Amino acid sequence: MIPRTIVARQLTRSGLLRASSSYPSKASLTAARGLVNAKQSSWREATAAAAVQQQRGYSGSATAAQSEKETITKLLYNIGSRKEVEQYLRHFSSVESQKFAVIKVGGAVLTDELDTLASAITFLNRVGLYPIVLHGAGPQLNNLLEQAGVVPDYHDGIRITDEKTLEIARKVFMAENLKLVEALEKMGTRARPLPGGVFTAEYLDKEKYGFVGKITGVNKEVIEASIRAGALPILTSLAETPAGQILNVNADVAAGELARVLEPLKIVYLNEKNGLYNGDTGKKIDVINLDEEYADLLKQPWVKYGTKLKIKEIKELLDHLPRSSSVAIISAGHLHKELFTDSGAGTLIRRGFKLFHHNSLEQLDKDRLRRILEQEDPQVQSGQVSVSSYLHDLENTKKGFKAYGDEPYEVLAVVKNDDETGSGVPKLDKFIATKAAVLNNVTDNVWALLSKDYPALTWIVDENDSNKGWHFDKAEGSFTKNGKTLFWKGLNDVGTIEKVVSQFLDTQTKEAVNAATSGSAFANGQRRSFSTGFNSKSASPFMGGRRMFSTSSPAQRDVKKIGLIGARGYTGQELIRLVNNHPSLEISYVSSRELEGKPLEGYTKSPITYVNLSPDQVKEKTQSGEVDAWILALPNGVCKPFVDAIESVEEGKKMVLCDLSADFRFTDSWTYGLPEFNRANLPGATRISNPGCYATGSQLSIRPLLEHLGGTPSIFGVSGYSGAGTKPSPNNDVNHLKDNLVPYALTNHIHEREVSHQLGREVNFIPHVAPFFQGITLTVNLPLNKTMTSGEVREIYEAAYENEKLVHVLKGVPLVKDNAGKHFARVGGFGVHSTGKRVVVVATIDNLLKGAATQAVQNLNLSLGLGEYTGIPLD
């Protein structure tokens, strides 16, 4: 599924909100503590807590209101980076209040997610925003029509409305409108019901559709008056003729007309499913580019009735707005993520641009081609080649070329058909893109198009390219030499791969010799900038489903040097295997008291002998710059002397230190290394506390349902005996474990405290050790605060992990034997009790890999500016 984003996210990320000059009130500080402690756990509870503070009279002054806004803003930092949140707040606050957002709410949301909707809207209002809310009531109307013996009838997706239907519709709209207003005011948010008086209309076709209107005007004054009075306008889609006859208008149509008049920054359609779903595959559609897909989309048999009308109306709306405008279809629970993060949520619909593929210069727009080469191509910018010389070279390519891109030339890819290796495999010669193209995922769309024409391909990227992770994601194999990485895909036989690699090695050898003898830039340690990487000025492509910006400067070495302290244990051995296969990491020192003087086995990059480093020796290695990062794979309570030694010198304060013990998991100055939920804070982090194995699996099992919890989760955990370490004990004694399942640490296990601390709420955890060696299974009982089905729960998990490469969501129950030796976790089961108020989720995870070593490499990759999944087997 193609990741997506909102076009407005192309805006410059800069500036901070001004802090209040007054000291926050006691009430605001109390609210802040509650909100910040809630973290991502409960959007609804946090908003309700703020409302309680307001109702108690603490927010009476302008200063208190400003303080409340600031404290609530802090909570937003937990769903995205501070930069993201402040960027969008500045953007949304830069326009008149009525131009912030039009939010269309589906009728089913008012029935099933009223509290969540009211909380989300209240949250926006608390930070000074005034969304204009327009709601439908389709399901409620159908229920009442059925009770009245009226059969709903549609034509072209439009509800045929006779007098009886209109009578019932008016009552339904009034009731639902007041219900939403009351829910908002219960949370301390002023709202004004506007069931009519906003839209004027004429009959669409009275004979064909009955009392259905075509909107001819929008009374903005009614909306603006509500906002001036400090109340959120809550609209229905009912319209009136100039003579006063009420007409029914589809809510999607009304929202579109409203957006045309107001031209808001955001147009959001809320439904209970968090997007549009493909009726054939059942999968959520992440993005729709109308210019490319509209005609074919309408031909799909599942696109009918309301869905077809919705797509048509959105197409017509966007055709009359700037091309950068877009519409998001999401659920109420994801509204804050849609508005304040780069990753967004739900389904994004935009006009987009058509893609091209040409095989001659005559077919290309020369001016646009020159512009993107001059602005985004590192080779052209560095003066290594001119645009004219590159185009001349392209024209004289013996077997021709094929160029790919989009209409405005925001992306350019060039594939040469010349067989430079004798292998018959085409070469991707250039792939460059603007920041806007990366943010809007045009890069992946162009890649998909060229991949259809070229299933087999090779390309070369500078090893220190900040976007290298994207290339690893697209490639099926790679080989690194002299600071450059050869990638390939679609090569299915060893002979072809050998030819490609051999030619690559020959080329690197020749370049190294030429550099050494000519005194060129290469001799000074500089590397050539290959154009198959995105320009360093542009945003990095997607790493693990998130869009990230390159924040690290080019590395001074070809690889990062790692010092490993505590390598004797099982986790240390797994780390050695991972680093041995990592293209950008090498072991500099490996320390173990028991193995001192012995050769390091299983590591083939260079001969390494175990040493027994003291804290003073670690301090010396840190000062000398021989190590870029230290990994501490020591038992709990042992690593502090090493940490103190590293931090005692200036060089150590900037050095990356990843601790695998529990010693710093409760220390706020250390970054908690669970990328799936804390990814934004890991790039550039220098102190990383790697989560525990049970804690990782437990949080992956609970976090997606955090806001839906209605009680304390209970976790029944079973681990293989490798989790007990190498020091002999009953918990790793195979004779003691035979035909046995041994519970231990029945209360207050360190991972129980860790999970409770990270989630911001108490959990119960009972660990057991089993006679198998490797792997963990977790059976997690989750009380719910509302009735849910198994399918609804699974959809929440699928949405939460759809872009996570190291978390797989299953329909069935995952088995520990299937996950042992795998670098990813599996989550499944989703058994819901007959009451609908309790769900059981099952997770499996390898305690030595994703529960320890793999996660450490994942964290190191992010902190050191490498591709997040570099060196991690994903199969």
RARALIN-V117907 format. One record per helix or strand of 3 or more residues. SS is the DSSP state (A for helix, B for strand). FROM is the first residue (numbers start at 1). TO is the last residue. If there is no record, write none. Layout:
BEGIN
ss={SS;SS}
from={FROM;FROM}
to={TO;TO}
END
This chain:
BEGIN
ss={A;A;A;A;A;A;B;A;A;B;A;A;B;B;A;B;A;B;B;A;B;B;A;A;B;A;B;B;A;A;A;A;B;B;B;A;A;B;A;B;B;A;A;B;A;B;A;B;A;A;B;A;B;A;B;A;A;A;B;A;B;B;A;B;A;B;B;A}
from={7;26;43;62;82;97;101;107;114;132;138;163;191;199;206;212;220;232;246;251;266;287;290;305;326;332;347;355;361;366;378;387;401;411;427;435;442;457;468;477;484;494;521;560;570;585;615;629;640;650;656;675;687;693;713;721;730;734;741;750;763;776;790;807;816;825;838;849}
to={10;38;55;76;93;99;105;112;126;135;147;186;194;203;209;218;228;235;248;262;270;289;298;319;330;340;350;358;363;376;382;395;406;416;433;439;453;462;474;481;489;518;524;565;580;591;624;632;647;654;659;681;689;708;719;724;732;737;744;759;770;784;801;809;819;832;845;863}
END
